[in-house]
Amino acid sequence: YKRHSQSGEVRNALASGYITLGAGYHNHSDQTNAQRVLERAIELCDALLESAPNDTAKISMRARARVNLCAALRQSKQKDKARVQHDLAEADLERLFALDPADRDTIDGLAVLRINGAFDLEASGKRADAVQYVQRNLPMLEQALKREPDEPVYRDRMWRTWGVSAMMFRGMGKARDAAMAWDNVVT
């Protein structure tokens, strides 16, 4: 790496490797190392994006690194830092969605990020905000399902979005809204 540190190909490969390594550390409950390598992946992605700011593959790679870093920080009880990474990941994913509203990885990543974000809001005592936030998935997923009605990932994310909404409504004592949301889960 040190001999070719300015090489875009090397930086790209390193960033990708760090993202995979960071996810592995996270999955094995080593949040300290996950955080370290994912922060490095983001630095490399930022450097790559300096010369190609609209490269969707690099924006997507950085978003994946941020999503994984958010999860590691959440597990480490670093809520404020996790929220920053969540917001930055969401901005990258929304940018990608604006460029290509049919990209499966972007739709899936954004839907999952919002589902997890709803639970973060609930933990902060903001159930009503959590419902509004997670339901931002609905137009995106409805469009995706119109294009691909049998796509199981989209169906799952729609099911989870309505399920999270129902749980939040129930927690707020809104039985009617919860029942309507659960009805959307099963239909």
Secondary structure as the mmCIF struct_conf table of DSSP 4:
data_model
#
loop_
_struct_conf.conf_type_id
_struct_conf.id
_struct_conf.beg_label_comp_id
_struct_conf.beg_label_asym_id
_struct_conf.beg_label_seq_id
_struct_conf.end_label_comp_id
_struct_conf.end_label_asym_id
_struct_conf.end_label_seq_id
HELX_RH_3T_P HELX_RH_3T_P1 LYS A 2 HIS A 4
TURN_TY1_P TURN_TY1_P1 SER A 5 GLN A 6
HELX_RH_AL_P HELX_RH_AL_P1 GLY A 8 ASN A 27
TURN_TY1_P TURN_TY1_P2 HIS A 28 SER A 29
HELX_RH_AL_P HELX_RH_AL_P2 GLN A 31 SER A 51
TURN_TY1_P TURN_TY1_P3 PRO A 53 ASN A 54
HELX_RH_AL_P HELX_RH_AL_P3 THR A 56 GLN A 75
TURN_TY1_P TURN_TY1_P4 SER A 76 LYS A 77
HELX_RH_AL_P HELX_RH_AL_P4 LYS A 79 LEU A 99
TURN_TY1_P TURN_TY1_P5 PRO A 101 ALA A 102
HELX_RH_AL_P HELX_RH_AL_P5 ARG A 104 ALA A 123
TURN_TY1_P TURN_TY1_P6 SER A 124 GLY A 125
HELX_RH_AL_P HELX_RH_AL_P6 ARG A 127 VAL A 134
TURN_TY1_P TURN_TY1_P7 GLN A 135 ARG A 136
HELX_RH_AL_P HELX_RH_AL_P7 ASN A 137 ARG A 147
TURN_TY1_P TURN_TY1_P8 PRO A 149 ASP A 150
HELX_RH_AL_P HELX_RH_AL_P8 PRO A 152 GLY A 171
TURN_TY1_P TURN_TY1_P9 MET A 172 GLY A 173
HELX_RH_AL_P HELX_RH_AL_P9 ALA A 175 VAL A 186
#
